[in-house]
Amino acid sequence: MIFDRIKMVRERLGFKRQEDFAKAIGLSFRTYQTYEQGQVKNIPHSFILKLNEQYGVSFEWLLLGKGDMFTKDIAVDGTMTINTKDYTYGDEIKELLELLKDVPRSWIQNITEKLKRSLEAFNGDFK
């Protein structure tokens, strides 16, 4: 059901509280709560579009439960881009991004490139 998938999105993105997620997507807590609890039969298109635009949530997955939850890389806090479908533990990512929020983007990109090269040197053996 769509309301179950809405909750899964919130949890996957690391939001433990409905209030926090509602605020992040610009909804009142009560409105969001009705969506997640299945109290609204027809979820507004604007909400579905917001999840897609802001977090890259797949329309097909949200509406039908098919395919990947996320369709694209997303910008988190405007500081760096991660592909959320690569991560299971949203809280860890949020904590990491909070630590890195004041670090220059160029430094993060430089470290990321060095990590990629190091991982490639393992010829895929690094897991």
Steps between C-alpha positions, in 0.01 A plus 500: 500500500619852426482611863741219595741615229477862618610384845781294344627810318501703822688229688745434214586870494579483871203689639391324819218743573211581269516861619856541376425356158183706464699815572774400253247465218296805596186337636321530828555206730130410501475504120805278462376269775173441313696394191730261686217347700285442193223736612493669159376290207647722229845630582540839327712501185691798641623287793613217271674751273671660801640162611630443148654844456646540848612143570495320165224259604390292202140557391472135397630374831289735710176439311540135398777358718708407193864581427745694715387735775725778371556600138789743523773645711373761742656806654494474875516835681639651179855393590555174319317244293440141601303226337264397775430154361861413587441554871294308750573702809365852444594617850866427437491702178324791672762497778784492247351787301451701817871456578595603145264795462775761551762318292564657158333307220826487302670320789219241517519447124879459518473239778219323314714470187792364702270243663366395160853448367597303811194277471569442129850382595338212687350382168159464658622283787422769757156449653 
